Amino acid sequence: METTIIQHNIGKNARIATNALFFLCGISFASWASRIPDMKELLHLSDAALGTVLFAMPIGSLTALPMAGVIIHKFGSKKITLFAVFFYFISLPLLGLSANPINLGISLFIFGFGSDLLNIAMNVQAVGVEKLQKRSIMSSFHAVFSIGFMLGAALGGIIAKQGISTFQHLATIGSIDLLIGLISFSYLLQNDHKSDENQPLFAIPDKSLIILGIICFCGMLCEGAMADWSVLYYKQIMDNSNGFATAGFTAFSVLMVVGRIFGDKILQALGLRKTLLINCLLVFVGMSIAIFIPSPFTVIIGFGITGLGLSTIVPLIYSEAGHSKTMAAGVALAAISTLGIAGFLIGPVMIGYLSEFFSLKIALASLIILGLLGSFLTTKIPE
């Protein structure tokens, strides 16, 4: 009985600490995203040039990806989370100090490297907390990430409107990140959950996992595109220079939080296929409204619906992958996570080049197609 109480307390504290990591990850990325228009204007970058510079972040993430699993296995996710947060502390102020595209690219590389380390390490912690509490709570972690993301987006618009420099803004966020990381460190799980050694490390994914991986890629691609380009769309295309340029992005973030809060109940009522189908259709409807009915009000509504649609795609797919019958749970989750991260990082770059050759409006219209593709793929998921 006493052992059970101790484990419960350890799990409770670890859950709070892990939630803090998800929160700082969300607020940090949104804070940077909210200042992209300012950096674009400061450095006089075209859409294509901005897309090229933004590509430094996925390069940083992809550089970290092959070594992240090895160093987390060797040193443990607890130590690596603090190591990754230190990268945030350094890279965020550097982003605000960037005086040319090269400096910005280097800073984004460091930011991307640290982001990928933190993403993998904190998800390993989340899996360990789930094992201790013996129930699925992954959606709650993603909800906390979205709350941080939403807060970062809203504060970013207010801070920018007050004339506070990008450096002051991001340096403050980086300092808060380090403080949260240091406090959380003591309460994280010391030992990571180990997969069953009898399960195969390498196996051919079944049809269901392949389809889920593609849907995850499409969903995260949309998220990445919205994170980096929705503010610019609302500011430039809608010519809303006198209002809050982050209004649409904030609506997107708020509805994403709402969707993740109620996602588990919706899943229980409708099942995986129907829930994912509704998610993808909402992306299609939301982006269609934002693109084809262009006004400040409808763009806010469209972005909000899109956020609601994207809200539970990743948590649902992560949960389903964890129950794969052909691959070890950890391997399946790693494969899905890799596809998702790739989509999240490719999205902004893709939109940048499409915008340069066509227009930002047409570039964002590509997300409508992804919503339709995801809807089609959900009908192919085996019962």
N, C-alpha and C positions, 0 to 999 in steps of 0.2 A: 504493500500500500504506500509506504513511504517512498519507495523507488518510483512508483507511478507519479506521485505528486512532484517529485524532483524533476522527472522527465517532462511533465506538463509545464512546469515553470521555465525550464530551459527552452522548451519549444515556444512558449509564449514570448519570452524575451528575444529569442532568435527571430521570431516572426516580426516583431516590432523593428528590430535592427535591420532586417532584410528589407522591410517596407521602406525604411529610411533611405536605403541605397537606391531602391526603385524610384523614390521621390526625387532624390538629387539628380539622378540620371535624366528624368523627365524635365525638370525645371532647367537644367543646364542646356540641354539640346534646344528647348523652346526659346530660351534666352538668346542663344546664338542665332536661331532662325529668325527671331523678331528683329535682329539688327542687320540682316543680310541686305535689305534695301539701302541702308545707310552706308554700308561698306561698298556696295555696288556704285553708289553715287560718288562716294569719296574717292574711289580709285578709278572712276570713269570707265567702268567695264561694260562691254556689250553683253547681251544675253549669252552668246556663245562663249565669250571669254569668262564670264561668271561660271558657266557650266563646266568649263575646263578647270578652273581653280577649285571648284567644289569637288572635282574628281579626286583631289588630294586626300579627302577624308576617307572614301572607300579604299584607296590605296593603303592608307594607314591601317584600316581595319583588316584588310586582306593580309597585310604583313603580320599582324598580330595573330590572325586566325590559326595558322599551322603550329604556332608555338604555345598558344594559350592553353590547350588541353594538356600539353606536356608539363608546363610549369605549374599549372593548377594541381596536376596529379602529384608532382614532386613536392611542392611547398604547401598545398592546400588552398582552397578557395578563400579562406578567411584572410590570410596574408596578402593574397593577390588583390582582394577588393581594396585594401588600403593603398597598395601599390598603384592601382588603377586610378583611385581618387586623387592621388598626388599628381598624376598626369593631367587631370582636370584643373587642379590648382595652378599648374604651370601654363597650360595651353589656352585657357579662357582669357587671361589678361593679354597674352601674346596676340590673340585674334584681334583684340581691340587696338593694339599698338601697330598693327600691320600697316606699313606705309606704301607698299607696292604689292602686286599680285604674287611675287615670289615669296615674300614674307608671309602673306596670307596662306599660300599653299603649304608652306612648312608648318605653320601653326595648325592648319586643318589636319595635316598628316599626324601630328602629335595627338590632337584631339580625337581623331579616328582610332588611333592605336589604343589609347586609353579607354575609349568607349567600348571597343570590342572586348578588351580584357574584363572590364566591369560587367558587361552584359553576360558573358559566359560565367564569370565567378559568382555573380549574385543569383543567377538562375540555378547554379549548383547548390547554393545555400537554400534557395526556395524548395528545391526537390528534397533536401535534407529535412526541412521543416515539415513538409508534407508527410514524410515517412514517420516523423515523431508524432504528429497529430493524427496520423492514419486517416486522412481525408484529403480530397482534392481542393486546394485553395489557390491554384495558380491564377485564376481570374482576378482574385482580390489583389494580388501583387501587380497585375497589369492595370487594374483600376487606380492603384496608388501612383503608378508611373504616369497615367493619364491626368491625374489630379495635378501632379507636378508640372506636366506638360502644359495643362490649361493655365495654371497659375503663372508659369513662365511667359506664356503668350500674352496674357492680360497685362501683367506687370511690364513686359517689354514695350507694349504700345504706350502705356502711361509714362514710363521712364523716357522713352524716345521723344514723346510730345513735350516733356518738361525740359528738353534740351540737354539732358545728361549725356555725356560722351559714351561711346561704345566701350572704351577702355574702363571707365569708372563702373559702368554697369556690369560688365563681364568679370572684372577683377573682384567685385563684391560677391558675385555668385560663386566664383572659384574659391574665395575664402570661406564662404558658408559651407561649400561642399567639403572642404578639408575638415572643418569643425564637426560636421555631421559624421564624416567618415571616422574620425578619431573616437567620437563618442560611441558609435555603433560597433566599432571593432571589438570591444570587450564582451559584447553580448552575442556575437556571431557563433555559429557552431564550430567547434574546434576540429572535429573530424567529419569529412565529407562522406555522404552515402556511397557505398560501393555496390556496383552492379554484380549480379550473379556471375561468378567466373565460369559457370557451365554454359552460359548463353554465348552464341557465336558473336564474335566482334564484327565479322563481315558476312553479309548475306544479301541476296537480291531482294529489294523491296517489293512487296506485293502491289497489285493494281491500286488498291485503296490508298496506300501510302504515297504512291507516285502522284496520284490525282490530288491528294491533300497537299503535297509539296508544291505542285504547280499553283494551286489556289493560294497557298501561303505566299508564294513569290509574287503573285499578282496583287494580293492585298497589301503586302508590305511595300511594293513598288508605289502603289497609290499613296500610302502613308508618307513615304519619303518625298514624293512629289508635292504633296499638300504642305508638308512641313517647310519646304524650302521655297516654294513658288506661290502659295496661296496669298501671302501678304503682298507680293509684287503684283499679282493679278488684281487684287482689290484696289491697290494704290494707283497703279498705272492705267490699267484698262478701264477702271471705273472712274478715274480722275477724282479720287476722294481725298485730295491732299489736305482738306480742312477738317477731316474727321479722323477717327482712329483707324489707321491702315490695317490694324490687326483684328478688326471686328469680325471678319469672316473666319479667320484662323481661330479666334476665341470660340466662336459658335461651333466650329469643327471639334475643338478640344472638349468643350462642355458636353456635347452630345455623345462623344466617345466615352466619357466618364459614366454618363447615365447608362449607356448600353452595357458597359462592363459590370456595373453594379447589379443590373437585373439579368445579366446574361445566363447565369446558372439556372434561374427559374424558367426562363424561356426555353432553354435546352431540355429541361425535364418535361416541359409541356409539349414540345414539338418534335424533339429528336434532332440528331445531328444534321441530316440532309436538308430538312425543311428550314432549320435555323440558318444554315449556311446559304441556302438559296435566297432567303429573305435578305440576309446581309448583302449579298452581291447585287440583288435587285435594287436595294436602297442606294448603293453606290451609283448604279446606272441612273436612277431617278434623280438623285441629288446633283450629280455633275451635269446632267442634262438641263436641269433648272438653272444652274449657275452659268452655263455656257450659252444656252439658247434663249434665256429670258434675262438679258443683261441689265440689271439695275442694282444699286447698292442693297436694297432690301431683299431681292430674290437671290442675290449671290450669298448673303448671310444664311438664308433659309437653305439654299442648295448645299452649301458647305456643311451646315449642321446635319442635314440628312446623310451626307456622305460620311461624316464622322460616326453617326449612329450605325451605318452599315458596316464600317470597317472595325467597329469597336470589339466584337467578339470573334472575329475570324481567326486571329492568331491564338488566343487562349483555347478555343475549341479544338483547333487543329493540334496544338501542343498536347492537349489532354488525350486526344484520340491516338496520336502517335505513340504516346506512352504505353498504350495497350496493344501495340503491334504484336502479331502472332508469328511474324517471320524474322523479326530483328529484335535484338536486346533493346529494352526501353531507352537506355542512355544513348545508344547508337542511333536509334530512330529519331529521338529528340534532337540530337546533334545535327543529323542530316536535314531535318525540317528547319531548324534554327539557322543553319547555314544558307539555305535557300531564301529564307525570310530576310536575313540580313543583306544578302546580295540584292534582293529586290528593293529593299529600303534605300540602299546606297546608290543603285543604278538609276532609280526614279528621277532624282533631281538632275542628274547629268543628262539623261534622255530628254527631259523637258527643256533643258537649256539649249540643246542642239536643234530640237524641233522648233523651238521658239525663234531661233536665229534664222532658220530657213523658211519658216512660214510665219507664225505669230504665236504669242503666248496663249491666246485664246484657242487656237487650233491645237497647240501642244497639249493643253490641259484636256481637250476633248478626247485625247487618246485614253484617258481614264474611263470614259464612258464605254469604250470598247472592252477594256479590262473587266468592267463590271458585267458586261454581257458574257465574256469568256468564262468568268467565274461562275455565273449562273448556269451556263451550259455544263461545265465540269461537275457541278454538284449533282446533276442528274445521273452522272456516270459512277458516282460513289456506290460500291456494292452495299446491299442491305446488311 
